[in-house]
Amino acid sequence: MRDGQPNDPGRDSVAETMERLRPWLAAHTPGADALTIHEAVEPSQGFSSRTILFKAAWREQGVPRERALVARIQRETTTPMLGDVFHQCRVMRAVAAASEVAVPHIAFAEEDPGVLGAPFFLMNQVEGRVPSDFPSYHAEGWVADLAPGEREQAWWNGVREMQRLHRISWRQFPFLSRGVEEPPDAAFYLKDFVGRWFGWASQGRAYPVIEDAMRFLLANAPAPRRSGLVWNDARMGNTTFRRDLSVASLFDFEVASLGPPEVDLAHWLYLDDIFSIQFGVERLPGIPEGEAAVRGFERIYGWPMPYFDYYMAVAALKILVISIRDYSNEKLMNAPEALPGFLLSRLKIYLNQYRYFLSQP
């Protein structure tokens, strides 16, 4: 407590937070004796919940034990879509219950804010490597150090793991369906996530380009071939890879929704443009793009996607919408100042390409 008020978990140091967590974790670890926490670190990235990586060590009947964990702690946010730390906890538990998809195991969850000043959950750390966002993995790091063929292998391995995720029925996520009885389509997704975020971000101001694009996309959505979980932040930077480039985990489901799998595929493809072209970095050889990427999606998912520009427009619209109001909780995003201009131009390109597709007999 500070001056009679609950502690703000965002203001506590990592050491203070871990010291408060330690007795709670000891009490929730059967047989644990003399539990300690060490190697705690808070990554500089992460815009929703507070994230701390650490290791817990204890003795159990005289035998030393250790467990690597990740704490996800709710932080205060003005963004309603990021206001519930247990949203992704529920999603990952549902994914694990319905499939063998690689997601981190949820070890503990605590709703009582009295422990750390806010609700939190703990999940197992996953051993592997994650592509960097800042600096972009297109510029430096282990992905840039791979041979082009290895980069392509890793990229497609991520897509194949997504395909396993997308095979899960949307009915396995009743807490996301908002009472709908029919398979959620692109219109559901646009209203459920993009529209709600825009309502918060716009603060009542008019954005004619966004509003016109939303109306067009709602009125011209392709019929879905499949409906399921939309990861909603599908990208290399939210994927843990093993040394052999297989996928160890998909993570960061803070804003997961429901809809067609093409929503995630387009976001996965589009974010490579953001982290290369828009960041002023040459796109790495071996990272699929354009028609070659779409043809690969079709082979993996098993149906043709001639309408794919529709979903690229959805991806561009989504990223444009979330760029109009800061949601970073004082985290540094390091995005180029010209980002909105890039997003506007890409949105117009994909809308025009989809209009052309619709005009063909």
Secondary structure by P-SEA (a helix, b strand, c coil): cccccccccccccaaaaaaaaaaaaaaaccccccccccbbbbbccccccbbbbbbbbbbcccbbbbbbbbbbbbcccccccccccaaaaaaaaaaaaccccccccccccccccccccccbbbbbbbbbbbbbcccccccccccccccaaaaaaaaaaaaaaaaaaacccccccccccccccccccaaaaaaacaaaaaaaaacccccaaaaaaaaaaaacccccccccccccccccccbbbcccccccccccccccccccaaaaaaaaaaaaaaacccccccccccccccaaaaaaaaaaacccccaaaaaaaaaaaaaaaaaccccccccccccccaaaaaaaaaaaaaaaaaaaaaacc
